Amino acid sequence: MTRSFFVAIAAAVIATPSVAGSSDWVLHNTLRRIKLSNGDYMLTISPSENPSGSTDDGPIFYVPVYSSTNYTLNYPIKRLFRFSDHMDSLVDGEGGYAFEANLGFPYLQQWQGTELIRRWFRASSGDHLTAKGSESYSGAGYTLDASLGYGYPRPNKQCNVGLSVTNGGSGSTLVQASANLAAGGVISALSWNGKQFVNNYDYGRQIQAAFSFSTDPTNNNPTEGGSMFGCAQGTYANPATNGLPQGSPVLASSVTGSTLTTTTQPLNWLPAYGGSSTQPSAWTGTMQKSVEFNSGGNWNRIKWVTTLNSPASLSGYDGELVGAYLNSEFNVFQKYLGAGSFSTISNSSFPTTGQLRCIEIIPSGSENPKGMVLATANGSYALGMYRSKQVGWNNHFGACYYPDPSNPQGSSDQYSQATSKILVLNRFEQRDAYGSQTLPAGSTSATAYLVIGTLAQVQAGLRQLEQEGK
């Protein structure tokens, strides 16, 4: 599912190098560790390098493809070989080992979210292996042997690394959620009253932010969850045919009480500027979100703040403050027009062909929408989004509908390609002479609210937000 339609947001920037071809992106190699049949560990950047009898450990690091003054080491990690042992090194010919491949240029210091790349050695077998700073092989007879710079750690073959948060309720007022730290910290699960709402077909789904910029928005589309090469249907598949899963690196994450916060360096949905299924492109800015459950003491209200911190101004900006892909059983769309008035959107009004089967919900005539609702057909479950008119911002929303023709009623299958989506667009009122939006350099934040419950509860919750002047 492409992320280049409605998109946006988030934040705390760290200095990162630029990649050849674009100052907005850093191209990375994905370092994958495999164990050969003779017990020798080896790093590879090729998804097709899987010698007979080897065991795949999965990706363990992202490191830049190119060197960059002040950010990376001036020499790459080299894969060397001698006798039956592979060894990764920063030194040509170390220990008499012969060169096999360059793996990428590690960061020279520990930028936010990176980990030390450590080399271990086991004297009894003469084997070297490279590991994350958080991994220890001392129990297997290895000792630390060298440090090889820093990289963004990856979760091996795990497609979901959950960080849980609740609203503190119980029974029918308990709302539970989980952020996937393997995929930028997106909300990969949102549950209430026995129902899990969120679709997880790929890393472009879930509940997350994204945006696009420039005159080529398809190739400039930072997406909180990662790229189009994320885990498909929650499964780590054969890298030779599916590439290596590309989730956005999480730089920081925490849960305090009922508030989840994450900071992410988002990947480009389409790994442009030399990117591929093994080489993700990371934006040089960051996304940050704060998700407060039980907001204002309301068990079913979620306050969502997205902050985008850009190292430079970006023209041609368009974004999503927050977008929610739900399971296909959520197929009743409504727009909230204010003063307790809701209008149902006919499913026949959505495009039925093409990749983007979406509509914009914007002020038109006397209509000035304040929110959106997506519910199951019987009204037992619903999710609403609300955003009042804020100074400097347009009050725009969107909706997308991708039904399964063989099952128009939809299902609760979170890995189904069929899905429904509602979103809050992040658009400035002020535009340049060409009608384009420009995102300023520095930090830009925006707020929306989500409401969960039955259809009636969600409708009441949106009306209450309006009455409170949110």
DOVEX-412429 format. One record per residue (C-alpha): residue number from 1; y, z, x. Coordinates in Angstrom, 3 decimals, decimal comma, padded with zeros to 6 digits, always signed. Layout:
# DOVEX-412429
 num       py       pz       px
 NUM        Y        Z        X
...
# end
This chain:
# DOVEX-412429
 num       py       pz       px
   1 +000,000 +000,000 +000,000
   2 +003,224 -001,083 +001,615
   3 +006,023 +001,419 +001,982
   4 +008,797 -001,171 +002,283
   5 +009,927 -001,185 -001,370
   6 +011,572 +002,093 -002,310
   7 +011,943 +004,427 +000,634
   8 +013,595 +007,341 +002,564
   9 +014,395 +010,364 +004,472
  10 +014,453 +013,322 +006,822
  11 +015,132 +015,124 +010,270
  12 +015,826 +017,091 +013,527
  13 +016,177 +014,557 +016,260
  14 +014,804 +014,741 +019,765
  15 +015,694 +012,351 +022,509
  16 +013,048 +009,675 +022,826
  17 +012,886 +006,416 +024,772
  18 +013,342 +003,012 +023,249
  19 +010,757 +000,282 +023,333
  20 +011,368 -003,208 +024,630
  21 +012,543 -005,402 +021,746
  22 +014,225 -002,665 +019,691
  23 +016,283 +000,402 +020,528
  24 +015,111 +002,028 +017,280
  25 +011,404 +002,207 +018,069
  26 +009,020 +003,590 +020,701
  27 +005,731 +001,730 +021,074
  28 +002,720 +003,951 +021,829
  29 -000,857 +003,519 +022,951
  30 -003,536 +005,502 +021,167
  31 -005,779 +007,292 +023,651
  32 -009,311 +007,630 +022,295
  33 -011,994 +009,684 +024,033
  34 -015,630 +008,644 +024,086
  35 -018,684 +010,240 +025,668
  36 -021,030 +007,789 +027,339
  37 -024,806 +008,028 +027,111
  38 -024,982 +009,582 +030,602
  39 -022,623 +012,423 +029,567
  40 -019,560 +010,924 +031,235
  41 -016,293 +011,219 +029,273
  42 -013,876 +008,300 +029,247
  43 -010,511 +007,432 +027,676
  44 -009,881 +004,021 +026,175
  45 -007,053 +002,288 +024,338
  46 -009,345 -000,429 +022,986
  47 -010,957 +000,034 +019,560
  48 -013,768 -002,320 +020,584
  49 -014,763 -000,432 +023,722
  50 -017,822 +001,414 +022,435
  51 -020,646 +001,150 +025,030
  52 -024,184 +001,382 +023,705
  53 -025,242 +004,987 +023,160
  54 -021,712 +006,378 +023,392
  55 -020,232 +009,025 +021,093
  56 -016,751 +008,569 +019,675
  57 -014,523 +011,675 +019,913
  58 -011,652 +009,902 +018,182
  59 -007,962 +009,625 +019,120
  60 -006,516 +012,521 +021,119
  61 -003,005 +011,340 +022,115
  62 -000,174 +008,906 +021,568
  63 +001,629 +008,000 +024,819
  64 +004,344 +005,361 +025,305
  65 +003,276 +001,876 +026,320
  66 +006,294 +001,407 +028,588
  67 +008,081 +003,619 +031,079
  68 +011,588 +004,826 +030,316
  69 +013,995 +006,490 +032,726
  70 +014,547 +010,194 +031,952
  71 +011,787 +010,283 +029,313
  72 +008,463 +009,207 +030,758
  73 +006,861 +009,355 +034,152
  74 +007,476 +006,260 +036,242
  75 +003,755 +005,699 +036,727
  76 +001,044 +005,360 +034,097
  77 -002,127 +007,288 +033,503
  78 -004,794 +005,210 +035,216
  79 -008,447 +005,175 +034,302
  80 -010,471 +005,250 +037,528
  81 -014,213 +005,038 +038,191
  82 -016,564 +006,099 +040,970
  83 -020,368 +006,256 +040,879
  84 -021,104 +007,392 +037,294
  85 -017,832 +009,199 +036,576
  86 -014,590 +008,124 +034,954
  87 -011,456 +010,036 +035,933
  88 -007,911 +009,726 +034,613
  89 -005,187 +010,069 +037,207
  90 -001,536 +009,494 +038,013
  91 -002,459 +008,572 +041,584
  92 -003,827 +005,218 +042,719
  93 -007,259 +005,545 +044,319
  94 -007,405 +009,337 +043,970
  95 -010,612 +010,702 +045,530
  96 -011,804 +007,226 +046,410
  97 -012,033 +006,196 +042,739
  98 -011,464 +002,540 +041,839
  99 -008,921 +001,337 +039,283
 100 -010,158 +000,224 +035,846
 101 -007,210 +000,297 +033,415
 102 -003,681 +001,548 +032,725
 103 -003,583 +003,759 +029,633
 104 +000,149 +004,295 +029,125
 105 +003,114 +006,289 +030,399
 106 +003,056 +009,998 +029,517
 107 +006,233 +011,902 +028,701
 108 +007,575 +013,746 +031,741
 109 +008,364 +016,975 +029,878
 110 +007,338 +018,738 +026,696
 111 +009,454 +017,189 +023,983
 112 +009,118 +018,806 +020,566
 113 +005,653 +018,162 +019,148
 114 +004,026 +017,005 +022,393
 115 +001,175 +018,712 +024,257
 116 +000,152 +018,838 +027,863
 117 -002,467 +016,258 +028,862
 118 -005,007 +018,199 +030,962
 119 -007,859 +017,020 +033,163
 120 -010,999 +019,115 +033,508
 121 -013,807 +018,919 +036,084
 122 -017,427 +020,135 +036,041
 123 -018,767 +020,476 +039,570
 124 -022,404 +020,711 +038,490
 125 -022,395 +017,169 +037,098
 126 -019,379 +015,718 +038,909
 127 -017,789 +014,811 +035,578
 128 -014,084 +014,652 +034,752
 129 -012,687 +014,638 +031,236
 130 -009,183 +014,499 +029,756
 131 -008,222 +016,792 +026,888
 132 -005,375 +018,129 +024,788
 133 -003,557 +021,239 +025,897
 134 -005,016 +023,066 +022,907
 135 -008,604 +022,207 +023,912
 136 -010,717 +024,273 +026,307
 137 -013,916 +023,147 +028,024
 138 -014,414 +026,262 +030,157
 139 -017,388 +027,261 +028,008
 140 -019,125 +024,016 +029,003
 141 -018,752 +024,730 +032,713
 142 -015,515 +022,802 +033,275
 143 -012,454 +024,073 +035,135
 144 -008,869 +022,839 +034,910
 145 -008,285 +020,160 +037,511
 146 -004,895 +018,474 +036,937
 147 -001,998 +017,923 +034,534
 148 -001,151 +014,359 +033,517
 149 +002,158 +014,689 +031,661
 150 +002,639 +015,036 +027,905
 151 +001,748 +013,129 +024,757
 152 +001,701 +013,522 +020,985
 153 -001,664 +015,152 +020,126
 154 -003,865 +013,453 +017,558
 155 -006,568 +015,146 +015,453
 156 -009,627 +013,300 +016,813
 157 -011,620 +011,942 +013,857
 158 -009,991 +014,159 +011,237
 159 -008,130 +012,265 +008,545
 160 -006,741 +015,382 +006,888
 161 -005,505 +018,555 +008,601
 162 -004,280 +020,736 +005,763
 163 -001,446 +023,264 +005,668
 164 -001,562 +025,109 +002,342
 165 +001,234 +026,574 +000,243
 166 +001,368 +028,019 -003,286
 167 +004,037 +029,135 -005,717
 168 +002,595 +032,654 -005,728
 169 +001,492 +032,389 -009,330
 170 -001,874 +033,022 -010,947
 171 -003,952 +031,526 -013,714
 172 -002,003 +028,951 -015,712
 173 +001,118 +029,479 -013,581
 174 -000,569 +028,846 -010,207
 175 +000,605 +025,713 -008,391
 176 -001,115 +024,833 -005,115
 177 -000,264 +022,173 -002,540
 178 -001,380 +021,007 +000,880
 179 +000,458 +019,090 +003,585
 180 -001,575 +016,730 +005,760
 181 -000,595 +017,388 +009,391
 182 -002,642 +014,360 +010,483
 183 -000,227 +012,182 +008,502
 184 +003,299 +013,398 +009,079
 185 +002,952 +016,486 +006,890
 186 +003,009 +014,535 +003,605
 187 +001,950 +016,363 +000,443
 188 -001,640 +015,178 +000,110
 189 -002,652 +017,575 -002,664
 190 -000,733 +019,070 -005,591
 191 -002,836 +020,992 -008,079
 192 -002,208 +022,818 -011,326
 193 -004,539 +024,063 -014,057
 194 -007,629 +022,533 -012,440
 195 -006,086 +019,085 -011,843
 196 -005,298 +017,508 -008,453
 197 -002,504 +014,993 -009,020
 198 -002,056 +013,092 -005,731
 199 -003,493 +009,727 -004,702
 200 -004,708 +009,435 -001,073
 201 -005,856 +005,831 -000,771
 202 -003,977 +005,377 +002,526
 203 -001,178 +007,052 +004,507
 204 +001,480 +005,260 +002,448
 205 +000,544 +007,144 -000,738
 206 +000,791 +010,945 -001,268
 207 +004,174 +012,587 -001,984
 208 +006,526 +011,682 +000,823
 209 +009,751 +010,093 +002,014
 210 +010,442 +006,733 +003,650
 211 +013,319 +004,345 +004,213
 212 +014,180 +000,905 +005,520
 213 +017,122 -000,570 +007,401
 214 +018,580 -003,682 +009,083
 215 +018,479 -007,278 +007,891
 216 +014,703 -007,125 +008,403
 217 +013,683 -004,091 +006,279
 218 +009,996 -005,008 +006,212
 219 +009,776 -004,508 +009,965
 220 +012,090 -001,471 +010,002
 221 +010,417 +000,943 +007,616
 222 +009,993 +004,524 +008,951
 223 +007,349 +006,171 +006,770
 224 +006,665 +009,895 +006,799
 225 +002,890 +009,541 +006,509
 226 +002,305 +006,869 +009,133
 227 +001,507 +003,184 +009,328
 228 -000,612 +000,821 +007,268
 229 -003,440 +001,580 +009,719
 230 -003,871 +005,156 +008,538
 231 -007,253 +006,467 +007,423
 232 -008,488 +004,352 +004,522
 233 -009,729 +006,369 +001,565
 234 -009,789 +009,538 +003,643
 235 -012,423 +008,261 +006,057
 236 -012,391 +007,708 +009,817
 237 -014,139 +004,351 +010,071
 238 -015,493 +002,224 +012,907
 239 -012,457 +001,628 +015,170
 240 -013,813 -001,742 +016,290
 241 -013,283 -003,119 +012,775
 242 -010,637 -000,772 +011,358
 243 -008,401 +000,060 +014,301
 244 -007,373 +003,617 +015,122
 245 -005,837 +005,851 +012,404
 246 -002,064 +005,986 +012,765
 247 -000,531 +009,092 +011,247
 248 +003,040 +010,081 +012,063
 249 +003,290 +012,908 +014,634
 250 +004,303 +016,279 +013,191
 251 +006,817 +017,928 +015,508
 252 +006,981 +021,265 +013,655
 253 +005,536 +022,795 +010,495
 254 +005,616 +026,180 +008,788
 255 +005,070 +028,014 +005,524
 256 +007,365 +030,946 +004,767
 257 +006,612 +032,590 +001,461
 258 +006,435 +029,660 -000,970
 259 +008,477 +027,235 +001,149
 260 +006,915 +024,506 +003,270
 261 +008,937 +022,851 +006,032
 262 +007,916 +019,968 +008,287
 263 +009,612 +017,853 +010,933
 264 +008,104 +014,456 +011,644
 265 +008,662 +011,475 +013,905
 266 +007,841 +008,727 +011,404
 267 +005,910 +005,612 +012,282
 268 +006,832 +002,127 +011,173
 269 +004,705 +001,148 +008,169
 270 +004,173 -002,270 +009,750
 271 +003,846 -001,680 +013,521
 272 +006,400 -004,337 +014,449
 273 +007,975 -005,058 +017,845
 274 +004,657 -005,465 +019,626
 275 +002,759 -002,871 +017,565
 276 -000,774 -003,337 +016,318
 277 -003,749 -001,488 +014,866
 278 -003,966 +000,452 +018,133
 279 -000,277 +000,652 +019,060
 280 +001,940 +002,483 +016,549
 281 +005,735 +002,204 +016,625
 282 +007,573 +005,525 +016,228
 283 +011,189 +005,697 +015,065
 284 +013,571 +007,360 +017,532
 285 +014,944 +009,642 +014,807
 286 +013,171 +012,303 +012,784
 287 +012,473 +013,304 +009,195
 288 +012,537 +016,881 +007,977
 289 +011,730 +018,259 +004,556
 290 +011,936 +021,638 +002,879
 291 +009,729 +022,046 -000,195
 292 +010,387 +025,258 -002,115
 293 +007,845 +026,164 -004,781
 294 +008,749 +028,624 -007,565
 295 +012,342 +027,519 -007,060
 296 +014,830 +029,745 -008,832
 297 +011,964 +031,900 -010,067
 298 +010,578 +029,028 -012,177
 299 +006,819 +028,793 -011,601
 300 +006,661 +025,022 -012,183
 301 +009,847 +023,971 -010,364
 302 +009,848 +022,572 -006,814
 303 +013,066 +022,085 -004,860
 304 +012,762 +019,202 -002,417
 305 +015,315 +018,685 +000,365
 306 +014,927 +015,706 +002,673
 307 +016,990 +015,390 +005,838
 308 +017,241 +012,310 +007,967
 309 +018,584 +012,672 +011,493
 310 +019,411 +009,346 +013,051
 311 +020,447 +008,904 +016,690
 312 +022,598 +005,917 +015,672
 313 +024,178 +004,487 +012,542
 314 +021,867 +002,102 +010,689
 315 +023,090 -000,788 +008,572
 316 +021,124 -002,212 +005,678
 317 +019,823 +001,250 +004,762
 318 +017,782 +001,871 +001,590
 319 +015,596 +004,864 +001,010
 320 +013,440 +007,183 -001,014
 321 +014,420 +010,808 -001,132
 322 +010,923 +011,504 -002,434
 323 +008,194 +009,333 -003,928
 324 +004,964 +010,510 -005,579
 325 +001,845 +008,365 -005,809
 326 -000,425 +009,950 -008,420
 327 -003,969 +009,188 -009,513
 328 -004,261 +006,306 -011,960
 329 -004,958 +008,547 -014,970
 330 -001,220 +009,280 -014,855
 331 -000,057 +006,172 -016,679
 332 +002,666 +007,271 -019,132
 333 +006,150 +006,690 -017,707
 334 +009,325 +008,181 -019,135
 335 +012,930 +008,248 -018,013
 336 +015,122 +011,246 -018,733
 337 +018,491 +010,197 -020,125
 338 +020,011 +013,664 -020,393
 339 +020,696 +016,074 -023,248
 340 +016,958 +016,356 -023,959
 341 +016,526 +012,618 -024,560
 342 +013,500 +010,821 -023,078
 343 +012,637 +007,138 -023,270
 344 +009,100 +005,827 -022,674
 345 +008,785 +002,821 -020,378
 346 +006,277 +000,255 -021,598
 347 +003,569 -000,473 -019,040
 348 +003,966 -004,139 -019,923
 349 +007,425 -004,078 -018,342
 350 +005,970 -003,756 -014,825
 351 +005,280 -006,887 -012,760
 352 +001,605 -007,834 -012,850
 353 +001,441 -009,953 -009,705
 354 +002,572 -009,571 -006,135
 355 +002,506 -006,619 -003,802
 356 +005,419 -004,691 -005,315
 357 +004,770 -003,907 -008,972
 358 +007,802 -001,720 -009,376
 359 +010,973 -001,415 -011,439
 360 +014,285 +000,280 -010,695
 361 +015,728 +002,822 -013,102
 362 +019,500 +002,685 -012,619
 363 +022,579 +003,268 -014,809
 364 +022,920 +000,478 -017,342
 365 +025,375 +000,351 -020,201
 366 +025,468 +003,774 -021,826
 367 +022,284 +004,898 -020,047
 368 +022,696 +007,149 -017,027
 369 +019,211 +008,389 -016,097
 370 +018,825 +011,839 -014,583
 371 +015,094 +011,915 -014,009
 372 +011,610 +010,460 -014,364
 373 +008,314 +011,693 -015,792
 374 +004,755 +010,504 -015,146
 375 +002,049 +011,941 -017,406
 376 -001,553 +011,516 -018,483
 377 -002,110 +009,778 -021,801
 378 -002,858 +013,027 -023,656
 379 +000,142 +014,826 -022,196
 380 -001,953 +017,614 -020,682
 381 -000,634 +016,954 -017,184
 382 +002,678 +015,612 -015,987
 383 +005,040 +015,526 -013,007
 384 +008,759 +015,105 -013,367
 385 +011,562 +014,321 -010,915
 386 +015,197 +015,244 -011,410
 387 +018,393 +014,530 -009,566
 388 +021,823 +015,049 -011,011
 389 +024,795 +012,961 -009,975
 390 +025,831 +014,108 -006,501
 391 +029,070 +013,234 -004,749
 392 +028,580 +010,209 -002,529
 393 +025,198 +009,229 -003,949
 394 +024,041 +006,889 -006,689
 395 +021,643 +008,314 -009,257
 396 +018,829 +005,777 -008,950
 397 +015,108 +006,149 -009,622
 398 +012,063 +003,914 -009,515
 399 +008,558 +003,531 -010,890
 400 +005,498 +001,542 -009,803
 401 +002,284 +000,796 -011,682
 402 -000,932 -000,475 -010,079
 403 -003,658 -000,174 -012,732
 404 -007,343 -000,932 -012,339
 405 -008,010 -003,911 -014,647
 406 -011,592 -002,751 -015,136
 407 -010,468 +000,758 -016,125
 408 -007,039 +000,635 -017,795
 409 -007,312 +004,308 -018,807
 410 -007,296 +005,215 -015,118
 411 -009,229 +007,918 -013,323
 412 -008,862 +011,112 -011,288
 413 -010,237 +009,397 -008,160
 414 -007,745 +010,264 -005,411
 415 -009,105 +007,496 -003,162
 416 -008,823 +004,715 -005,732
 417 -006,596 +001,766 -004,946
 418 -005,245 +002,046 -008,481
 419 -002,237 +004,354 -008,658
 420 +001,050 +005,135 -010,396
 421 +004,306 +006,178 -008,752
 422 +007,692 +007,663 -009,572
 423 +010,475 +008,168 -007,054
 424 +014,042 +009,246 -006,420
 425 +016,011 +006,599 -004,562
 426 +018,462 +007,699 -001,893
 427 +021,417 +005,344 -002,152
 428 +025,034 +005,822 -001,156
 429 +027,884 +004,968 -003,512
 430 +029,973 +003,533 -000,684
 431 +028,940 +000,170 +000,735
 432 +030,466 -002,165 +003,284
 433 +032,183 -005,453 +002,549
 434 +028,800 -007,192 +002,414
 435 +027,333 -004,770 -000,125
 436 +025,153 -003,057 +002,470
 437 +024,618 +000,668 +002,871
 438 +025,074 +002,257 +006,289
 439 +023,331 +005,452 +007,247
 440 +025,612 +007,392 +009,597
 441 +024,445 +008,796 +012,905
 442 +023,526 +012,465 +012,783
 443 +022,094 +014,542 +009,964
 444 +022,061 +013,424 +006,303
 445 +020,443 +015,578 +003,591
 446 +019,782 +015,115 -000,101
 447 +018,144 +017,242 -002,809
 448 +015,862 +016,537 -005,750
 449 +013,670 +018,681 -008,004
 450 +010,070 +018,219 -009,108
 451 +008,606 +019,868 -012,208
 452 +004,876 +020,177 -012,922
 453 +002,942 +021,163 -016,061
 454 +002,161 +019,635 -019,417
 455 +004,362 +016,814 -020,635
 456 +006,210 +019,247 -022,919
 457 +006,691 +021,750 -020,082
 458 +007,990 +019,080 -017,729
 459 +010,413 +017,734 -020,312
 460 +011,699 +021,249 -020,925
 461 +011,986 +021,817 -017,188
 462 +014,145 +018,720 -016,676
 463 +016,401 +019,739 -019,555
 464 +016,752 +023,217 -018,047
 465 +017,762 +021,752 -014,680
 466 +020,479 +019,773 -016,421
 467 +021,708 +022,817 -018,340
 468 +021,895 +024,790 -015,103
 469 +024,076 +022,087 -013,574
 470 +021,629 +021,205 -010,797
# end
